[in-house]
Amino acid sequence: MTDLNLPSIFVPLVGLVFPAIAMTS
C-alpha cells in the first residue's frame, strides 16, 4: 500500500465508524 492508497480506505472507514459512535452516544 502507498500513502495515496491509504486515504482511499481510511476515509470511508472513518465515515462509517464516526456516525456509528455518534448514534450510540
C-alpha positions as CSV (number, residue, x, y, z in Angstrom):
1,M,0.0,0.0,0.0
2,T,1.1,3.5,-0.8
3,D,0.3,6.8,1.0
4,L,-2.1,7.5,-1.8
5,N,-4.0,4.3,-1.3
6,L,-4.3,4.6,2.4
7,P,-6.8,7.6,2.5
8,S,-8.8,5.6,-0.1
9,I,-9.5,3.1,2.7
10,F,-9.1,5.2,5.8
11,V,-11.6,8.0,4.8
12,P,-14.6,5.7,4.1
13,L,-13.8,3.7,7.2
14,V,-14.0,6.8,9.4
15,G,-17.1,7.9,7.5
16,L,-18.8,4.7,8.7
17,V,-17.4,4.4,12.2
18,F,-17.9,8.0,13.3
19,P,-21.7,8.1,12.7
20,A,-22.0,4.7,14.4
21,I,-20.3,6.2,17.5
22,A,-22.4,9.3,17.4
23,M,-25.6,7.3,17.2
24,T,-24.7,5.1,20.2
25,S,-23.6,8.0,22.4
